């Protein structure tokens, strides 16, 4: 419901903390809506009810003081009882959005950001869904190919069949998981640390911390202690889902192995990189051919095979990533002013319009999204928009 500002007369939503027009405090802010959780536990339940992927995939950690980079989260400080809402940026620093005793307010802050992210992820999935109709042409640029409506319908039919099949298999797998797979998190057996990816990932995804090398190593269910094979017996050895600084082993979710689980080879965040004194720009996080090199006062495409190896994998590339957007202090040209960037933006707009302005009789509903529906269909969508600005405070 909208309220009127007592100072400037602007109308705005009653859930906002202050007037967007003049900045005056909303003394009667409504901290919740009918479908909104008011406690951390309520938020967990809401998250699960929407069928969202694991925290490691969405990067939203509810009830966890997650220490790794690129994360949103909320937790209750055990020492002072305050609720903390935070964002861990790509450089490892933390921006605290809220810290205080108002749980409903804290939950609302993260809840609104989570809903925003869901909408953005669905929008990206919808636009990327037309990728079968595009082919590469040159360094990172795409060119649309015309296809007949008959082929479109065939592809759509195959897509629907695959969705039905994946949902059926998913239901069976989910039932099997709940019948015995250990929960996600850290376990210690005979002083040996282990990490389970739990129900959210493949059953074989276990990791073991090698005390000698100080590294996490991948192990299958055949190589883990018998105590961890079943959820019932593993409970005794469960420590926590999230990492705690006092552990005498490293955080699995900052390890190379974790990044290999989550990201495929070729993924690197969109933005500027510096490697051995040379500047690079990655235009699309999920396109390996969209790399550019700054040379002689201009940007030019660089072939992926010629790209330095450390920039080809997210775990390594993040050490050379220095800004998601141009800053005059970098002393280099703004990539967004190049024709490469402008062509890319134009293509993204065309993709979006192709769904908004579709006048034919084909049913494209299988590739659309509803910004008011926050349920997640993990059988058909991927959580990989790459749109989050991890350099900002929120």
DOMI-759883 format. One record per residue: y, x, z negated of N, C-alpha, C in turn; residue in three letters. Coordinates in pm, whole numbers, padded with zeros to 5 digits, always signed. Example, Ala and Ser with C-alpha at 12.3 -4.5 7.8 and 13.67 -1.06 7.14 Angstrom:
-00569+01319-00780-00450+01230-00780-00330+01320-00780ALA/-00225+01285-00708-00106+01367-00714+00003+01290-00787SER/
END
This chain:
-00118+00085+00000+00000+00000+00000+00124+00089+00000UNK/+00227+00046+00076+00349+00125+00084+00447+00083-00027UNK/+00522+00183-00075+00625+00158-00176+00759+00208-00122UNK/+00867+00161-00182+01000+00200-00138+01059+00301-00234UNK/+01113+00408-00179+01175+00512-00261+01304+00458-00323UNK/+01321+00479-00455+01440+00431-00525+01565+00509-00489UNK/+01547+00628-00427+01661+00715-00401+01711+00707-00256UNK/+01616+00713-00159+01660+00715-00019+01617+00590+00058UNK/+01533+00506-00004+01492+00382+00061+01377+00396+00158UNK/+01318+00517+00173+01206+00538+00264+01082+00465+00214UNK/+00998+00422+00308+00871+00358+00274+00759+00461+00292UNK/+00670+00468+00194+00558+00561+00203+00441+00510+00120UNK/+00321+00570+00142+00200+00526+00074+00210+00551-00076UNK/+00159+00456-00156+00169+00469-00301+00076+00574-00360UNK/-00009+00634-00276-00098+00741-00323-00031+00878-00313UNK/+00088+00885-00249+00158+01012-00234+00233+01048-00363UNK/+00237+01177-00394+00299+01223-00518+00451+01214-00515UNK/+00507+01227-00395+00653+01225-00383+00695+01164-00251UNK/+00819+01127-00241+00873+01068-00119+00882+01175-00011UNK/+00823+01152+00106+00831+01251+00215+00972+01262+00272UNK/+01057+01163+00243+01192+01164+00297+01288+01252+00219UNK/+01287+01236+00085+01384+01311+00003+01318+01397-00103UNK/+01187+01382-00121+01116+01464-00218+01116+01410-00359UNK/+01172+01291-00380+01176+01233-00514+01035+01203-00564UNK/+01010+01228-00692+00877+01206-00751+00842+01058-00754UNK/+00719+01029-00717+00668+00892-00727+00611+00875-00868UNK/+00685+00813-00957+00644+00800-01097+00532+00701-01117UNK/+00502+00622-01015+00395+00522-01026+00287+00548-00921UNK/+00264+00676-00895+00165+00712-00795+00029+00651-00827UNK/-00033+00595-00725-00167+00537-00743-00267+00645-00706UNK/-00346+00685-00802-00433+00801-00784-00567+00766-00721UNK/-00592+00639-00696-00721+00604-00640-00709+00481-00552UNK/-00804+00466-00461-00816+00350-00375-00953+00291-00399UNK/-00982+00170-00348-01111+00106-00378-01234+00190-00345UNK/-01225+00272-00240-01343+00351-00201-01335+00495-00250UNK/-01243+00523-00339-01218+00661-00379-01280+00695-00513UNK/-01349+00809-00521-01404+00855-00648-01294+00899-00744UNK/-01318+00883-00872-01218+00920-00973-01262+01039-01057UNK/-01391+01074-01050-01442+01188-01126-01514+01284-01032UNK/-01539+01404-01081-01609+01503-01000-01749+01452-00965UNK/-01816+01388-01061-01949+01334-01035-01942+01222-00931UNK/-01837+01140-00937-01820+01035-00836-01801+01096-00697UNK/-01727+01206-00692-01703+01271-00564-01833+01328-00507UNK/-01917+01383-00595-02048+01432-00552-02129+01319-00491UNK/-02128+01204-00561-02205+01088-00514-02151+01038-00380UNK/-02019+01036-00365-01958+00992-00239-01999+01086-00127UNK/-01994+01215-00153-02031+01317-00055-02175+01296-00007UNK/-02265+01275-00102-02406+01256-00068-02428+01125+00007UNK/-02354+01022-00031-02373+00890+00032-02332+00891+00179UNK/-02247+00985+00218-02201+00992+00357-02293+01077+00443UNK/-02397+01134+00385-02490+01215+00463-02433+01345+00513UNK/-02335+01399+00441-02270+01524+00484-02365+01642+00469UNK/-02345+01748+00550-02429+01868+00539-02409+01937+00403UNK/-02477+02047+00384-02467+02121+00259-02326+02175+00237UNK/-02295+02208+00112-02164+02266+00080-02138+02392+00162UNK/-02242+02471+00185-02225+02595+00259-02182+02570+00403UNK/-02219+02454+00456-02183+02420+00593-02043+02363+00601UNK/-02011+02269+00512-01879+02205+00517-01772+02292+00453UNK/-01812+02385+00367-01721+02472+00292-01643+02396+00186UNK/-01695+02282+00141-01637+02207+00029-01736+02213-00086UNK/-01694+02277-00197-01783+02301-00310-01737+02214-00427UNK/-01814+02112-00457-01777+02013-00558-01844+02047-00690UNK/-01763+02070-00792-01817+02107-00922-01856+02252-00933UNK/-01811+02334-00839-01851+02474-00833-01728+02564-00819UNK/-01723+02667-00900-01618+02768-00888-01669+02874-00792UNK/-01661+02844-00665-01716+02932-00561-01621+03050-00539UNK/-01676+03170-00533-01593+03290-00527-01579+03350-00388UNK/-01657+03303-00292-01651+03360-00158-01531+03314-00078UNK/-01503+03382+00036-01390+03341+00120-01418+03211+00194UNK/-01313+03147+00245-01321+03027+00326-01394+02914+00254UNK/-01326+02858+00158-01388+02750+00081-01282+02662+00016UNK/-01309+02532+00011-01234+02438-00069-01322+02400-00188UNK/-01264+02368-00302-01349+02332-00414-01276+02271-00531UNK/-01355+02218-00623-01305+02163-00748-01408+02190-00857UNK/-01360+02222-00977-01451+02243-01090-01373+02226-01219UNK/-01445+02211-01327-01384+02201-01460-01399+02335-01530UNK/-01286+02392-01569-01288+02521-01636-01354+02505-01773UNK/-01465+02576-01800-01535+02559-01927-01458+02613-02047UNK/-01356+02693-02023-01282+02755-02133-01165+02670-02183UNK/-01093+02606-02091-00978+02526-02136-00988+02378-02100UNK/-01094+02340-02028-01114+02199-01995-01030+02150-01878UNK/-00951+02237-01815-00870+02195-01701-00955+02176-01575UNK/-00910+02085-01490-00973+02068-01359-00894+02151-01259UNK/-00965+02227-01178-00902+02319-01084-00942+02281-00942UNK/-00842+02261-00858-00865+02237-00716-00814+02360-00642UNK/-00895+02418-00558-00859+02546-00499-00898+02556-00352UNK/-00839+02656-00287-00880+02696-00153-00890+02848-00150UNK/-01006+02898-00117-01024+03042-00099-00995+03075+00047UNK/-00898+03160+00072-00858+03192+00209-00950+03297+00271UNK/-00928+03326+00398-01017+03418+00469-01009+03561+00417UNK/-00899+03597+00353-00887+03733+00300-00940+03745+00157UNK/-01000+03637+00107-01059+03638-00027-00966+03594-00138UNK/-00837+03577-00106-00743+03533-00210-00758+03383-00233UNK/-00716+03338-00350-00728+03197-00386-00592+03131-00402UNK/-00578+03013-00342-00458+02930-00360-00500+02809-00444UNK/-00439+02794-00560-00473+02682-00648-00384+02563-00613UNK/-00448+02455-00573-00376+02333-00534-00333+02254-00658UNK/-00421+02251-00757-00389+02179-00882-00472+02237-00996UNK/-00412+02244-01114-00484+02280-01235-00424+02200-01351UNK/-00506+02119-01413-00459+02034-01521-00569+01945-01574UNK/-00532+01853-01661-00631+01769-01729-00654+01635-01660UNK/-00576+01603-01556-00589+01475-01486-00701+01484-01383UNK/-00820+01441-01423-00937+01452-01335-00921+01367-01209UNK/-00872+01244-01225-00856+01155-01110-00761+01214-01007UNK/-00654+01273-01055-00557+01334-00964-00620+01453-00891UNK/-00692+01536-00966-00756+01654-00907-00857+01613-00801UNK/-00938+01513-00835-01039+01466-00740-00973+01411-00614UNK/-00863+01339-00632-00792+01282-00517-00743+01390-00421UNK/-00695+01501-00476-00645+01610-00392-00755+01662-00298UNK/-00873+01689-00354-00981+01741-00271-01039+01632-00182UNK/-01045+01510-00234-01101+01397-00159-01022+01373-00029UNK/-00890+01374-00038-00808+01350+00080-00824+01464+00181UNK/-00836+01587+00132-00855+01701+00223-00992+01696+00289UNK/-01092+01653+00215-01226+01641+00271-01230+01535+00380UNK/-01166+01421+00356-01164+01315+00457-01091+01362+00584UNK/-00983+01438+00564-00911+01493+00679-01002+01584+00760UNK/-01080+01666+00691-01168+01760+00760-01277+01687+00837UNK/-01331+01580+00779-01434+01502+00846-01382+01446+00978UNK/-01262+01389+00973-01201+01332+01094-01182+01441+01200UNK/-01133+01558+01158-01111+01667+01253-01242+01716+01313UNK/-01345+01724+01230-01475+01768+01280-01532+01669+01382UNK/-01518+01540+01352-01568+01439+01445-01490+01442+01576UNK/-01360+01462+01566-01277+01469+01687-01319+01587+01773UNK/-01346+01699+01709-01386+01818+01785-01522+01794+01851UNK/-01614+01732+01777-01745+01702+01834-01733+01610+01954UNK/-01642+01513+01946-01623+01420+02057-01572+01493+02180UNK/-01475+01584+02161-01418+01656+02275-01516+01757+02331UNK/-01595+01818+02244-01692+01917+02291-01812+01852+02356UNK/-01828+01722+02333-01943+01651+02389-01942+01647+02540UNK/-01826+01673+02604-01821+01670+02750-01852+01807+02809UNK/-01890+01902+02727-01915+02036+02776-02019+02044+02888UNK/-02120+01953+02896-02213+01962+03008-02144+01947+03144UNK/-02023+01893+03147-01953+01871+03273-01858+01986+03306UNK/-01866+02093+03231-01775+02205+03253-01853+02332+03285UNK/-01792+02416+03365-01854+02544+03394-01751+02654+03376UNK/-01796+02771+03343-01705+02883+03322-01649+02934+03454UNK/-01523+02970+03450-01458+03023+03569-01363+03133+03526UNK/-01410+03255+03527-01324+03365+03485-01337+03389+03337UNK/-01238+03458+03282-01242+03503+03143-01203+03391+03049UNK/-01301+03315+03005-01276+03218+02902-01214+03089+02949UNK/-01183+03072+03077-01122+02949+03123-01228+02857+03180UNK/-01204+02727+03174-01302+02631+03221-01245+02549+03335UNK/-01335+02501+03419-01294+02420+03532-01385+02299+03538UNK/-01328+02179+03548-01407+02058+03546-01478+02037+03678UNK/-01606+01994+03668-01683+01960+03785-01700+01810+03791UNK/-01697+01753+03907-01715+01609+03920-01864+01577+03920UNK/-01901+01472+03849-02040+01430+03843-02045+01280+03864UNK/-02153+01232+03919-02168+01090+03944-02197+01013+03819UNK/-02162+00883+03822-02186+00800+03704-02334+00788+03676UNK/-02419+00797+03780-02563+00787+03758-02613+00902+03673UNK/-02566+01024+03703-02606+01140+03623-02555+01126+03481UNK/-02433+01073+03468-02376+01052+03334-02466+00962+03251UNK/-02513+00854+03313-02599+00760+03240-02732+00824+03202UNK/-02784+00907+03294-02911+00975+03264-02894+01067+03144UNK/-02785+01144+03144-02759+01236+03033-02742+01158+02903UNK/-02669+01047+02913-02648+00965+02794-02778+00910+02741UNK/-02867+00867+02832-02997+00813+02790-03080+00919+02721UNK/-03083+01039+02780-03159+01148+02719-03102+01181+02581UNK/-02968+01179+02572-02902+01209+02444-02946+01109+02337UNK/-02944+00979+02372-02982+00875+02276-03126+00891+02233UNK/-03215+00921+02329-03357+00940+02296-03373+01055+02198UNK/-03300+01163+02224-03308+01279+02134-03257+01245+01995UNK/-03151+01164+01988-03097+01125+01858-03199+01045+01779UNK/-03262+00948+01847-03362+00864+01779-03476+00950+01728UNK/-03520+01043+01814-03631+01130+01774-03593+01219+01657UNK/-03471+01276+01662-03428+01366+01555-03413+01292+01423UNK/-03364+01167+01430-03348+01089+01309-03483+01056+01247UNK/-03582+01025+01333-03716+00994+01283-03778+01115+01217UNK/-03768+01230+01285-03822+01353+01228-03746+01390+01102UNK/-03613+01371+01107-03531+01403+00990-03569+01322+00869UNK/-03599+01194+00891-03638+01108+00779-03767+01157+00715UNK/-03864+01196+00800-03991+01245+00748-03972+01376+00673UNK/-03888+01465+00731-03864+01593+00666-03793+01574+00533UNK/-03696+01483+00531-03621+01458+00408-03713+01407+00298UNK/-03807+01318+00337-03901+01266+00240-03988+01378+00185UNK/-04029+01470+00275-04112+01582+00233-04035+01673+00139UNK/-03907+01699+00171-03825+01783+00086-03817+01729-00055UNK/-03791+01601-00067-03774+01542-00199-03904+01541-00278UNK/-04016+01562-00208-04144+01563-00277-04180+01698-00335UNK/-04093+01800-00319-04134+01925-00380-04053+02049-00350UNK/-03955+02044-00260-03879+02164-00229-03781+02195-00342UNK/-03779+02319-00391-03684+02357-00497-03540+02333-00455UNK/-03456+02302-00554-03315+02279-00527-03247+02406-00476UNK/-03140+02387-00404-03062+02500-00357-02997+02572-00474UNK/-02997+02705-00470-02933+02781-00575-03006+02908-00611UNK/-02966+02967-00724-03019+03095-00769-03135+03076-00867UNK/-03237+03159-00850-03353+03160-00938-03381+03304-00977UNK/-03435+03324-01096-03474+03458-01141-03614+03451-01200UNK/-03706+03527-01142-03845+03534-01189-03876+03679-01219UNK/-03913+03708-01344-03942+03845-01387-03828+03940-01350UNK/-03706+03894-01375-03583+03970-01351-03554+03994-01204UNK/-03629+03929-01114-03605+03941-00970-03527+03819-00922UNK/-03406+03837-00867-03324+03724-00821-03370+03670-00685UNK/-03368+03539-00672-03399+03472-00547-03294+03364-00521UNK/-03280+03330-00394-03188+03221-00358-03259+03127-00262UNK/-03253+02998-00294-03314+02897-00209-03206+02822-00133UNK/-03228+02804-00001-03136+02724+00078-03161+02575+00056UNK/-03267+02540-00014-03292+02402-00055-03321+02307+00059UNK/-03296+02180+00034-03328+02076+00132-03237+02079+00253UNK/-03123+02146+00239-03025+02143+00347-03062+02233+00464UNK/-03155+02324+00445-03192+02416+00550-03343+02416+00570UNK/-03390+02501+00661-03534+02508+00685-03608+02552+00559UNK/-03731+02504+00546-03808+02530+00425-03832+02679+00403UNK/-03836+02754+00511-03866+02897+00500-03747+02979+00452UNK/-03631+02918+00440-03511+02996+00409-03497+03030+00261UNK/-03563+03135+00222-03549+03194+00089-03493+03335+00106UNK/-03420+03379+00007-03367+03516+00008-03404+03583-00124UNK/-03428+03711-00117-03461+03789-00237-03363+03905-00248UNK/-03312+03926-00369-03217+04034-00391-03293+04162-00425UNK/-03281+04262-00339-03347+04390-00359-03265+04474-00456UNK/-03315+04492-00576-03241+04563-00680-03218+04709-00645UNK/-03305+04766-00561-03291+04906-00522-03180+04925-00418UNK/-03180+04839-00315-03082+04854-00208-02953+04779-00236UNK/-02959+04683-00329-02841+04604-00357-02808+04505-00246UNK/-02909+04464-00168-02890+04373-00056-02983+04252-00067UNK/-02936+04141-00011-03021+04021-00001-03108+04033+00123UNK/-03238+04000+00107-03332+04009+00216-03401+03874+00237UNK/-03429+03842+00363-03494+03715+00395-03642+03721+00361UNK/-03692+03617+00296-03835+03608+00265-03880+03464+00292UNK/-04005+03447+00330-04062+03315+00353-04132+03264+00229UNK/-04179+03141+00235-04247+03082+00118-04374+03157+00083UNK/-04433+03228+00179-04556+03302+00151-04530+03429+00072UNK/-04401+03469+00064-04367+03595-00004-04294+03575-00136UNK/-04269+03451-00174-04200+03426-00299-04302+03408-00411UNK/-04261+03425-00537-04353+03404-00648-04409+03262-00646UNK/-04531+03246-00693-04597+03115-00693-04517+03013-00773UNK/-04442+03061-00873-04364+02971-00958-04254+02898-00880UNK/-04212+02957-00767-04102+02899-00691-04148+02813-00574UNK/-04276+02800-00555-04326+02727-00440-04305+02576-00452UNK/-04300+02525-00573-04283+02383-00594-04161+02356-00681UNK/-04096+02247-00654-03975+02212-00727-04001+02196-00877UNK/-04115+02139-00910-04147+02111-01050-04158+02239-01132UNK/-04227+02339-01079-04243+02465-01153-04121+02555-01141UNK/-04045+02540-01029-03928+02627-01007-03814+02594-01102UNK/-03810+02471-01154-03701+02430-01242-03682+02524-01359UNK/-03789+02575-01408-03785+02664-01525-03707+02792-01495UNK/-03703+02832-01368-03642+02960-01331-03507+02943-01261UNK/-03461+02818-01253-03333+02789-01188-03217+02832-01277UNK/-03118+02901-01219-02999+02941-01294-02883+02848-01262UNK/-02823+02865-01146-02712+02777-01106-02714+02760-00955UNK/-02640+02657-00909-02623+02642-00764-02516+02737-00714UNK/-02410+02753-00789-02301+02842-00749-02307+02976-00820UNK/-02246+03075-00757-02248+03210-00810-02152+03224-00927UNK/-02188+03306-01025-02103+03335-01140-02082+03486-01150UNK/-01961+03523-01184-01924+03665-01183-02007+03751-01277UNK/-02060+03691-01383-02135+03771-01480-02276+03809-01434UNK/-02319+03757-01320-02452+03793-01270-02456+03941-01235UNK/-02571+04004-01255-02584+04146-01221-02640+04165-01081UNK/-02618+04065-00995-02651+04078-00853-02535+04014-00776UNK/-02527+04042-00647-02413+03997-00568-02427+03851-00524UNK/-02317+03794-00482-02312+03656-00435-02382+03646-00300UNK/-02488+03565-00295-02563+03550-00169-02474+03499-00057UNK/-02380+03412-00090-02298+03348+00012-02186+03436+00066UNK/-02182+03561+00022-02091+03659+00084-02171+03770+00151UNK/-02302+03753+00159-02389+03856+00215-02401+03842+00367UNK/-02443+03949+00430-02467+03946+00575-02576+03846+00608UNK/-02678+03839+00526-02790+03748+00551-02741+03603+00555UNK/-02652+03568+00463-02599+03432+00460-02525+03401+00590UNK/-02443+03494+00635-02369+03472+00759-02464+03460+00878UNK/-02575+03531+00876-02673+03519+00983-02738+03380+00981UNK/-02754+03322+00862-02806+03186+00851-02707+03085+00910UNK/-02581+03100+00872-02480+02999+00904-02423+03016+01043UNK/-02394+03139+01085-02328+03163+01213-02421+03232+01311UNK/-02414+03192+01434-02492+03259+01537-02413+03380+01587UNK/-02482+03470+01654-02416+03587+01709-02311+03543+01810UNK/-02193+03599+01803-02087+03561+01894-01978+03480+01829UNK/-02004+03429+01710-01901+03351+01644-01799+03443+01576UNK/-01673+03413+01595-01564+03480+01523-01447+03384+01523UNK/-01375+03378+01413-01266+03283+01399-01158+03305+01505UNK/-01091+03199+01540-00980+03204+01634-00863+03279+01570UNK/-00802+03371+01643-00688+03442+01588-00680+03586+01634UNK/-00596+03663+01565-00567+03801+01601-00657+03898+01522UNK/-00697+04005+01589-00779+04109+01529-00722+04246+01566UNK/-00743+04342+01477-00704+04480+01508-00824+04569+01481UNK/-00864+04645+01582-00978+04734+01568-00944+04869+01630UNK/-00949+04973+01546-00920+05110+01587-00786+05120+01661UNK/-00684+05053+01606-00549+05061+01660-00523+04971+01779UNK/-00622+04894+01823-00605+04804+01936-00604+04659+01889UNK/-00524+04576+01955-00510+04436+01918-00590+04347+02012UNK/-00657+04248+01951-00738+04152+02025-00702+04011+01980UNK/-00730+03916+02067-00711+03776+02031-00833+03697+02076UNK/-00885+03612+01984-00997+03525+02017-00943+03383+02030UNK/-00958+03326+02149-00897+03197+02178-00979+03078+02131UNK/-01112+03091+02134-01200+02980+02096-01313+03035+02011UNK/-01324+02987+01889-01422+03041+01794-01564+03036+01847UNK/-01594+02939+01935-01732+02918+01978-01753+02951+02125UNK/-01664+03031+02180-01676+03074+02319-01669+03226+02322UNK/-01779+03291+02354-01783+03437+02350-01702+03501+02461UNK/-01666+03424+02563-01591+03483+02675-01441+03467+02659UNK/-01396+03412+02548-01253+03385+02532-01182+03492+02450UNK/-01216+03620+02476-01151+03732+02407-01047+03795+02499UNK/-00937+03842+02438-00828+03903+02513-00784+04030+02443UNK/-00732+04121+02523-00694+04254+02475-00547+04280+02509UNK/-00472+04332+02411-00329+04360+02433-00314+04501+02488UNK/-00265+04507+02612-00257+04637+02679-00130+04644+02763UNK/-00052+04750+02744+00071+04771+02822+00162+04648+02818UNK/+00191+04603+02698+00285+04492+02675+00242+04360+02735UNK/+00114+04341+02756+00066+04212+02807-00079+04188+02763UNK/-00116+04062+02761-00253+04025+02725-00339+04015+02851UNK/-00461+04065+02841-00552+04054+02954-00694+04026+02903UNK/-00774+03955+02982-00910+03920+02938-00995+04045+02918UNK/-01085+04038+02822-01180+04147+02801-01320+04089+02806UNK/-01405+04151+02882-01543+04105+02895-01615+04119+02762UNK/-01698+04021+02729-01767+04022+02599-01852+04147+02581UNK/-01915+04194+02687-01999+04313+02677-01916+04438+02644UNK/-01788+04434+02681-01700+04548+02654-01629+04537+02520UNK/-01647+04426+02453-01583+04403+02323-01648+04492+02217UNK/-01571+04552+02128-01631+04633+02020-01734+04550+01942UNK/-01847+04608+01914-01955+04536+01847-01914+04470+01715UNK/-01829+04533+01633-01791+04469+01507-01718+04336+01523UNK/-01664+04308+01642-01593+04182+01664-01685+04071+01715UNK/-01811+04103+01737-01902+04007+01796-01975+03920+01694UNK/-01960+03952+01567-02030+03876+01464-01935+03849+01349UNK/-01931+03724+01303-01834+03681+01203-01832+03769+01078UNK/-01946+03809+01029-01953+03888+00905-01876+04019+00920UNK/-01890+04084+01035-01820+04210+01060-01677+04187+01105UNK/-01658+04087+01190-01527+04063+01250-01421+04028+01147UNK/-01461+03963+01038-01361+03920+00939-01289+04040+00876UNK/-01350+04158+00878-01285+04277+00824-01168+04323+00911UNK/-01164+04276+01036-01060+04319+01129-00966+04204+01166UNK/-00992+04089+01107-00911+03969+01132-00785+03976+01048UNK/-00668+03960+01109-00548+03976+01028-00451+03860+01031UNK/-00463+03767+01123-00374+03652+01116-00421+03546+01215UNK/-00423+03419+01173-00465+03313+01265-00357+03274+01365UNK/-00232+03302+01333-00121+03268+01422-00024+03385+01430UNK/+00058+03385+01533+00147+03499+01556+00254+03511+01448UNK/+00286+03634+01415+00390+03664+01318+00471+03779+01376UNK/+00602+03768+01372+00687+03871+01431+00663+04009+01369UNK/+00613+04011+01245+00590+04139+01179+00473+04216+01239UNK/+00392+04149+01322+00278+04217+01383+00320+04312+01495UNK/+00445+04297+01542+00499+04386+01646+00431+04369+01781UNK/+00362+04259+01803+00300+04236+01933+00343+04101+01987UNK/+00310+04077+02113+00350+03954+02180+00273+03833+02127UNK/+00339+03719+02129+00278+03593+02086+00181+03546+02193UNK/+00053+03539+02161-00047+03501+02260-00028+03358+02309UNK/+00028+03272+02224+00046+03133+02262+00144+03115+02377UNK/+00217+03220+02412+00311+03213+02523+00247+03252+02656UNK/+00121+03292+02654+00053+03333+02777+00000+03212+02853UNK/-00025+03233+02981-00082+03125+03063-00226+03095+03021UNK/-00295+03195+02967-00432+03171+02920-00433+03065+02810UNK/-00343+03082+02716-00337+02988+02604-00291+02850+02652UNK/-00191+02847+02738-00138+02720+02787-00243+02645+02870UNK/-00321+02717+02951-00428+02653+03027-00533+02595+02934UNK/-00565+02670+02829-00665+02625+02732-00618+02498+02662UNK/-00493+02496+02618-00438+02378+02552-00436+02258+02646UNK/-00404+02281+02771-00399+02173+02868-00540+02114+02889UNK/-00640+02199+02893-00777+02152+02911-00824+02071+02792UNK/-00784+02115+02671-00822+02041+02552-00760+01901+02553UNK/-00636+01894+02598-00570+01763+02607-00637+01674+02710UNK/-00680+01733+02822-00748+01655+02925-00881+01601+02874UNK/-00950+01683+02796-01077+01638+02738-01054+01518+02647UNK/-00951+01526+02563-00922+01416+02472-00885+01289+02549UNK/-00802+01307+02652-00760+01189+02729-00875+01127+02806UNK/-00974+01209+02843-01087+01155+02919-01163+01051+02840UNK/-01150+01053+02708-01216+00953+02624-01121+00840+02588UNK/-00993+00870+02577-00896+00767+02544-00866+00677+02663UNK/-00867+00735+02786-00825+00661+02904-00939+00633+03000UNK/-01060+00628+02951-01175+00605+03039-01174+00460+03086UNK/-01153+00439+03218-01143+00303+03271-01271+00254+03338UNK/-01374+00341+03348-01494+00293+03414-01580+00212+03320UNK/-01695+00167+03374-01781+00078+03297-01885+00152+03217UNK/-01885+00285+03225-01985+00361+03149-01956+00351+03001UNK/-02062+00349+02923-02047+00339+02778-02047+00478+02718UNK/-01930+00524+02674-01920+00658+02615-01921+00652+02463UNK/-01963+00539+02407-01957+00524+02262-02044+00624+02189UNK/-02147+00676+02257-02236+00772+02191-02165+00902+02162UNK/-02050+00921+02223-01979+01047+02204-01838+01022+02148UNK/-01819+00912+02077-01689+00880+02020-01694+00892+01870UNK/-01580+00874+01805-01576+00879+01660-01476+00779+01608UNK/-01497+00739+01484-01410+00641+01418-01342+00711+01301UNK/-01209+00723+01307-01137+00798+01204-01139+00729+01068UNK/-01187+00604+01063-01194+00534+00934-01334+00538+00875UNK/-01427+00596+00949-01566+00604+00903-01598+00749+00871UNK/-01627+00776+00744-01648+00915+00703-01796+00950+00689UNK/-01885+00862+00734-02027+00893+00732-02056+01000+00836UNK/-02157+01080+00808-02188+01192+00897-02329+01180+00950UNK/-02344+01187+01080-02475+01181+01144-02517+01322+01179UNK/-02589+01386+01087-02627+01526+01108-02726+01542+01221UNK/-02784+01430+01267-02879+01440+01376-02812+01459+01511UNK/-02683+01420+01522-02618+01428+01652-02493+01513+01653UNK/-02434+01538+01538-02309+01612+01532-02328+01748+01466UNK/-02244+01843+01502-02247+01974+01437-02114+01996+01367UNK/-02119+02066+01256-01998+02090+01177-01945+02227+01214UNK/-01873+02234+01325-01836+02366+01376-01705+02364+01453UNK/-01609+02282+01407-01488+02267+01487-01405+02394+01493UNK/-01410+02476+01388-01331+02598+01388-01182+02573+01379UNK/-01143+02451+01338-01001+02415+01338-00931+02448+01206UNK/-01005+02478+01101-00945+02503+00971-00864+02633+00972UNK/-00742+02625+00925-00657+02744+00914-00685+02809+00779UNK/-00770+02908+00777-00811+02972+00653-00706+03071+00602UNK/-00598+03086+00674-00491+03174+00627-00384+03100+00550UNK/-00386+02967+00556-00285+02887+00488-00328+02855+00344UNK/-00234+02804+00265-00265+02772+00126-00343+02642+00112UNK/-00336+02555+00212-00411+02428+00204-00435+02371+00341UNK/
END
